[in-house]
Amino acid sequence: MAYIEPAPIKDKDNPFESMMSRFHIAAQHLGLDDEVYNVLKSPVKQVITSLPVTMDDGSIRVFEGYRVIHSNILGPSKGGVRYDMDVNLDEVKALAAWMTWKCAVVDIPYGGAKGGIKCNPREMSAGEIERLTRSYTQAMYEIFGPDRDIPAPDMGTGPREMAWMMDQYSRSQGMTVNAVVTGKPLVLGGSLGRTEATGRGVMISTLAGMEKLRINPFKATCAIQGFGNVGSWAALLLEERGVTITAVSDLSGAYYNEEGINIAEANTYRQENGGHLEGFEGAEKIDPDELLLLDVDVLVPAAIEDVITKENADKIKAKLIVEGANGPTSAKADAIINDKGIMAVPDILANAGGVTVSYFEWVQNRLGYKWTAERVNRRSDRIMRDAFNKVYKASQEYNVSLRIAAYIVAIDKVAKTYKYRGGF
Ligand code: GLU
């Protein structure tokens, strides 16, 4: 009989506490009512479910699945589903709250949610992942819904899993409901531009940050941690706009080339070599911890939480940090980053391009219409730029970092919605 190994306890900050400490600071700046503060500090709903799955060898394994709805006051809740061995309730709670703030920052009509399954998809067959995904969707069929809660991809999931979720949910309803999930393959009602949307938003945020700092993209260097969907697209799109990408990393290690890595080549290599860069000859291998500390203009953490911590923040040399990942900077590192005068474009702004195009996908599904890639990109670029400018303005008005300003913008919108709707 196979049991699931408990995830190793990492010596890292609790992501929910990290989220709450920023929420608390922003709430104080806003003079948020105690009532609204108390409502927003706890999720609306937290579901934990056991998912028995028949494995290929005939054994049955029980996985743990989560879905946390942090808020649905602004509309149906929205957020991805993560497949990873580190998934736990505190992490999903933090990620769900971040989705509330993220959707509010870019001003799309959604609340925030997040889901996850504690599993290692790299060690599972496609059939096992499909059965697990269907089992999860079935367990959540009363939670999900195009007007209730709309899942999407996150770490360890992609269009393939979204197709299974859409199909399983549709079976439970006896009709095709494609607006129940976003990030689907194009033929199932996915949107053009969704795959690259998060990386594209990171690119827009980076250029906006560079403009404020008067960094010329054609003379700028950039290191990117994480070469998955977010990091690889951000790298490619920044390179297209003249930025020299001197370092990238993935699970196989970190790769450095002073002259700039050819991102198209790295992408092709990754696709042809099992999804990672091991053996890539266009760069030399360096210590992955060093990547964050390289002497570059821009640092894009686009992998996981808590990589910029109070231990390494002081050694960062970049002038601009753009958070492609959710929660890459621990709350304890914020003050160090600020004291060093580094501009950090926070996750809830920088990586909001993904959920923005998810919103467009949902709109198109409901319209029964398909937009061109050009329309999707133009509209999402505009939303990202407007959001950046709004947050930048708030940071000057309240004399706070971009991170706290983003929370202020988001919490203000959610708080106003509570004021108008009332009803406690
Ligand atoms: N998982 C992505 C995020 O963290 C996308 C969520 C969505 O599209 O709903 O923003």
Residues whose N, C-alpha, C, O or C-beta is under 5 A from the ligand:
A	BS01	LIG	K78 G79 G80 I150 A152 P153 D154 N351 G354 V355 S358
